[in-house]
Amino acid sequence: MLSHRIKAPFFESTMKINVAQQLREGIGSVRRYSIDEISETGFPARGELQLLRTNRSILVSGRIETATREVCSRCLEEFDHRLELNIEEEYFLTRDPVSGQPIEPPSESGVFTIDENNILDLNEGVRQYMLIIKPMKPVCKENCAGLCPQCGCNLNYQKCDCTPTHIDSAWAPLQELLSNRKAE
C-alpha cells in the first residue's frame, strides 16, 4: 500500500487533483493529500483527504474544515459559520488508464467522475456536502435575542421600550383561562 503526503501546490486549481499516476498503480493504492487553500467563497479550506484506488474508481474520504458567510435568522446580522465536512465520495473513471479507451460510468444520476485528463474535481462534492450540513435557520449564537417585533431594534445590543402585544391565536382561550385563574 503506497502512501505519501502532497501539499496544495500539486492541485491544478482550487480542489482539483491530478490522479494520473495513482490510476496507473494497482487496486488498493492510497494517497493522502493535505488541503490548505482558499475556497471559492473566500474562506480557508483545510483538511486531510485519503484517495483509495478501487477497480473502477477512486474513493475519496477525509475531513475538510471551512466556513460560510451566513445571516442570523433571529437578528439578521451577518456572521461566519464554521463547517466541518466529513467526506466520503466515489469518483468513477471515464477512461481506462492503460488503454485510454472510454469507460461508461454508472448510469445513476449524480455520480462524480474523473475527467479525460485524469483530474478529480472535488469542488461540486464539497459544495454539496456544505449544503447538506448548513443549518436551515442559522443563528449567530445560541442565546441570540433577535429583533424586537415592533420596532426592529436588535435586542442583542440594546433594550427597547416597546410593550409586548398580545397576538390573537388559537391558544387565546387557554391564555384567558390562565389569566382568570391568576385573578382568583
Secondary structure, 3 states (H helix, E strand, C coil): CCCCEECHHHECCCCEEECHHHHHCCCCCEEEEEEEEECCCCCEEEEEEEEEECCCEEEEEEEEEEEEEEECCCCCCEEEEEEEEEEEEEEECCECCCCCCECCCCCCCCCEEECCCCEEECHHHHHHHHHHHCCCCCCCCCCCCCECCCCCCECCCCCCCCCCCCCCCCCHHHHHHHHHHHHC
